[in-house]
Amino acid sequence: MAGYGEFEEADRLSMEAVQLLEPSDYVNERAEIMFERGEILTLAGRSDEAAKAMNEALTGFERKGNLVGATRARKALAELAPPGT
């Protein structure tokens, strides 16, 4: 959806998915969804919100010991950072 410019709908659906997983022990899956949400928000030009989503993803990946996911989230965060920071 985000690839077609339907950012609001894509964001809404990603948040629904996060809410469904909230009470569960699926930490890695929730982190993956937060990573995807960060990408949606990046495409929508909402960098501050994207960084928050990526930080949540990073926290989840680190909590589960998912080194690949954590590396992806750190890379995405670095790309979101303003030049010179």
C-alpha positions, 0 to 999 in steps of 0.5 A: 500500500505504501508503495502506491502512496496509500501511506495513511492506510498502510500506517493504520494497518501496521498499527492494528497489527502492533495492537494485535501483538501487544499482549503477546510474547511475539516480541520479534514479530512486533519489532518487525512490524514496527520496522515496517511501520518505520519504513512506511513513515519514512516514505510518507516523509514523517521522519520523526515518527519513523525514527520512533518506530525504528527505535521501538523495532531496535529495542524489540530486536535487541531484546530477542537477540535478533542481531540481523534485525537490530543491524537493519534498524540501526542502519535505517536510523542512521539514514534518518539522522540529519547529516552531521549527527 
